[in-house]
Amino acid sequence: MLWTLILMFVILVAAAIVVVYVAYPHRGEEVPGAPWLGEAMKRGVDALPILESDDIDESDPAHRR
């Protein structure tokens, strides 16, 4: 039971982080009350690799629509 509660708490925190990122830094605005959080999110997103359209394998059936 305790593990379920801990896991649900972690899931809720992850969802809140995504919502805050989409609501503020992704649109170019500061997070109200915590501008440091928006800056940390921007740095984290900039550090992630980006998949360019040249990198997509067109022969893969999952990419055909």
Secondary structure, 3 states (H helix, E strand, C coil): CHHHHHHHHHHHHHHHHHHHHHHCHHHCCCCCCCHHHHHHHHHHHHHCCCCCHHHCCCCCHHHCC
